[in-house]
Amino acid sequence: DIQMTQSPSSLSASVGDRVTITCRASRIIRSHLNWYQQKPGKAPKLLIYSISNLQSGVPSRFSGSESGTDFTLTISSLQPEDFATYYCQQSYSTPFTFGQGTRLEIK
Amino acid sequence: EVQLVESGGGLVQPGGSLRLSCAASGFTVSSSFMSWVRLAPGKGLEWVSMLDSDGRANYADSVRGRFTISRDNSKNVLHLQMNSLRAEDTAIYYCARDQSSSWNDWGQGALVTVSS
């Protein structure tokens, strides 16, 4: 199985901050890396697909990138509605695996 | 408009069974790759099972042999039959549609509680 190691597990930040969340795959997953946002009591929401493609309707302050087997989600300027839990996910092979999640909290 | 609506959740005793349903509208389930994903209390998202458009099923090791994914083409519904339920299966279960290896369409979730 492909392991997805996500860091940090939690993060405190302020409105306007730039934040970065990282995910490392245990082996090559090509471009099959997605990022989701989940708020309490809600279904996950797709933010970024195939490493760096912004899902329609998602603000441009969200972006994704890669460096080898490391993948990064960046929020350029945090807004109040961005405080949530974020997950990376590989869709290269089953079992499709998620990172452990990053809980983004207001400082 | 694409919509996914789960039903069938509830409280069940350990060892019991439950069947979840995911009613789809705005697209055809039989032509899609569909997955179940769960969120257990205090845990992260976990992929549970997938059914592809050719009817092939895949399962997480944690549920293989106990859960069965299927679809009813006439009703455009995805199912998850859960047998031999354990306390660790307690979670909110979401159905999701796979489009180009990402999941943009999700249901609202169905709560399954396994407890005596």
Interface residues (C-beta under 8 A of the other chain):
Chain A: D1 H32 N34 Y36 Q38 A43 P44 K45 L46 Y49 S50 Q55 T85 Y87 Q89 S91 Y92 T94 P95 F96 T97 F98 G99 Q100 G101
Chain B: S35 V37 L39 G44 L45 E46 W47 M50 N58 Y59 A60 D61 Y94 A96 D98 S100 S101 S102 W103 N104 W106 G107 Q108 G109
